[in-house]
Amino acid sequence: MKTAIALLMTITPSVLLAQPANEHPMISRLRACVQATAPAAEITGVRTAEEAIEFFNRRCDMAPLNDMTLSNSNNVAKDAGAVAPGSFRVVIREEWASFRAHAGNR
């Protein structure tokens, strides 16, 4: 498991791994959702990062988030600012890896 986490961190751009104090509100919302629902994902049999991405995209209602980042006509999206492509996947991978690492210590 530690090897998988190390590999993931090598692949993931370090810029996206940083959690600045002023993290984008949509990223914070997603991070909180993944943390809160990770035990449910584990119970349903989610094991890999790709399975986690699929699970949390459904569970954390990612469609509105994706619409907000892509819509130029939506005033909320303009006010919220852009989210870098792939950021949602990176957040899910980070939080899932963290959960799995801690789950092994239970």
C-alpha positions in Angstrom: 0.0 0.0 0.0 2.8 2.4 0.8 4.3 1.8 -2.6 1.0 2.7 -4.3 0.8 5.9 -2.3 4.4 6.8 -3.1 3.7 6.1 -6.8 0.5 8.2 -6.7 2.4 11.1 -5.2 5.1 10.8 -7.8 2.5 10.9 -10.6 0.4 13.7 -9.2 1.7 17.2 -9.8 3.0 18.7 -6.6 1.1 21.9 -7.3 -2.2 20.0 -7.1 -1.2 18.2 -3.9 -0.7 21.4 -2.0 -3.7 22.4 0.2 -3.4 26.2 0.5 -5.2 27.9 3.3 -7.4 29.5 0.7 -8.4 26.3 -1.1 -11.1 26.7 -3.7 -14.5 26.2 -2.1 -15.5 23.5 -4.5 -12.3 21.5 -3.8 -13.0 21.9 0.0 -16.5 20.7 -0.5 -15.4 17.7 -2.4 -12.6 16.9 0.1 -15.2 17.0 2.9 -17.6 14.8 1.0 -14.9 12.2 0.3 -13.7 12.2 3.9 -17.3 11.8 5.2 -18.3 9.0 2.8 -15.1 7.0 2.5 -16.3 4.3 5.0 -19.4 3.8 2.9 -17.2 3.4 -0.2 -15.1 0.8 1.6 -18.2 -1.1 2.7 -19.6 -1.2 -0.9 -16.3 -2.8 -2.0 -14.4 0.2 -3.5 -10.7 -0.7 -3.4 -8.9 1.1 -6.3 -8.4 4.8 -7.0 -10.4 4.4 -10.2 -13.3 2.8 -8.4 -13.1 5.5 -5.8 -13.3 8.2 -8.5 -16.4 6.6 -10.0 -18.0 6.1 -6.5 -17.3 9.7 -5.3 -18.3 11.3 -8.6 -21.8 9.8 -8.0 -21.9 10.2 -4.2 -20.6 13.7 -4.0 -22.8 15.0 -6.8 -19.9 16.1 -9.1 -22.1 17.0 -12.0 -23.1 20.5 -10.6 -19.4 21.1 -9.7 -18.3 20.2 -13.2 -21.0 22.4 -14.7 -20.0 25.3 -12.6 -16.4 25.1 -13.7 -17.3 24.8 -17.4 -20.1 27.4 -17.6 -19.1 30.9 -18.7 -22.7 32.1 -18.5 -23.1 31.1 -14.9 -22.4 34.0 -12.6 -21.6 31.6 -9.7 -18.9 30.0 -11.8 -17.4 33.4 -12.6 -17.4 34.4 -8.9 -16.0 31.0 -7.8 -13.0 31.1 -10.1 -11.6 28.3 -12.3 -10.6 24.9 -11.0 -7.6 23.3 -12.7 -8.5 20.3 -15.0 -8.1 17.1 -13.1 -8.3 18.7 -9.7 -11.4 16.7 -8.6 -9.7 13.4 -9.5 -6.6 14.4 -7.7 -8.5 15.3 -4.5 -10.4 12.0 -4.6 -7.2 10.0 -5.1 -5.5 11.9 -2.2 -8.4 11.5 0.2 -9.0 7.8 -0.8 -5.3 7.0 -0.4 -5.3 8.7 3.0 -8.4 6.9 4.1 -6.9 3.5 3.0 -3.6 4.2 4.7 -5.4 5.0 8.0 -7.8 2.1 7.5 -4.9 -0.3 7.6 -4.0 0.9 11.1 -7.4 0.2 12.6 
